[in-house]
Amino acid sequence: MKAIEVDVFGLVQGVGFRWFAQRAAQEHNIVGWVSNQTDGSVKMQAQGSQSDLTDFLSVLEKGPGFYSRVDKVITTNIPLFEANDFAIRG
């Protein structure tokens, strides 16, 4: 198991990105949370197997579609945490 913090920059608010991330997390067995940030980015903490996290990040880099644009994804390793699902926060 591995846990990461992910910061996503671009046109990622107001385009369904948090719901897209939640759905992708569920499809890739990832637990954690996603939240909009005041600077227009989206932050999340995600935990799962290395291969599931790699696949999850690959999906995030593409974004939910036409109205979104992902310019940059920054990942940082963090300690493992307790979670049972992937939640959408504010």
C-alpha positions in Angstrom: 0.0 0.0 0.0 1.1 3.5 -0.7 -0.5 6.9 0.0 0.0 10.1 -2.0 -1.1 13.7 -2.0 -2.1 15.0 -5.4 -2.4 18.6 -6.6 -4.1 19.1 -10.0 -3.8 22.4 -11.8 -5.6 23.7 -14.8 -9.3 24.2 -15.6 -10.4 21.7 -12.9 -13.1 23.5 -10.9 -16.7 23.8 -12.1 -16.3 21.0 -14.7 -17.1 18.0 -12.6 -13.5 17.1 -11.8 -14.2 16.0 -8.1 -16.9 13.6 -9.2 -14.7 12.4 -12.1 -11.9 11.7 -9.5 -14.3 10.0 -7.2 -15.5 7.7 -9.9 -12.0 7.0 -11.1 -10.9 6.2 -7.6 -13.8 3.7 -7.1 -12.9 2.0 -10.4 -9.2 1.7 -9.3 -9.7 0.6 -5.7 -8.4 3.9 -4.3 -9.5 5.4 -1.0 -9.1 9.0 0.2 -10.7 12.3 -0.6 -10.7 15.2 -3.1 -11.4 18.9 -2.5 -11.4 22.2 -4.4 -8.8 24.7 -3.3 -9.1 28.5 -3.2 -6.4 28.9 -5.9 -8.5 27.0 -8.4 -6.7 23.7 -8.1 -7.9 20.4 -6.8 -6.2 18.6 -4.0 -6.6 15.0 -3.0 -5.1 12.3 -0.8 -5.2 8.8 -2.4 -4.2 5.4 -1.1 -4.0 2.1 -2.8 -1.6 -0.3 -4.4 1.2 1.1 -6.5 -0.3 -0.2 -9.7 -3.8 1.1 -8.9 -2.4 4.5 -8.0 -0.4 4.6 -11.3 -3.6 3.8 -13.3 -5.6 6.3 -11.2 -3.1 9.1 -11.9 -3.1 8.3 -15.6 -6.9 8.8 -15.7 -6.6 12.1 -13.7 -4.0 13.5 -16.1 -6.6 13.2 -18.9 -9.4 14.9 -17.0 -13.2 14.4 -17.3 -13.5 15.7 -20.9 -14.1 18.6 -23.1 -14.7 21.4 -20.6 -11.7 20.6 -18.4 -8.0 21.0 -18.9 -5.3 19.4 -16.7 -2.1 21.5 -17.0 0.0 19.9 -14.2 -0.3 17.1 -11.6 2.1 17.1 -8.6 2.3 14.1 -6.4 3.9 13.8 -3.0 4.3 10.6 -0.9 2.5 10.8 2.5 2.0 8.4 5.4 -0.7 5.8 5.1 -4.1 6.9 6.5 -7.4 5.4 7.6 -10.2 5.5 4.9 -12.9 3.3 3.7 -14.0 5.1 0.6 -13.1 8.1 -1.6 -15.0 11.2 -0.4 -15.7 14.5 -2.1 -15.0 17.4 0.3 -15.7 21.2 -0.1 
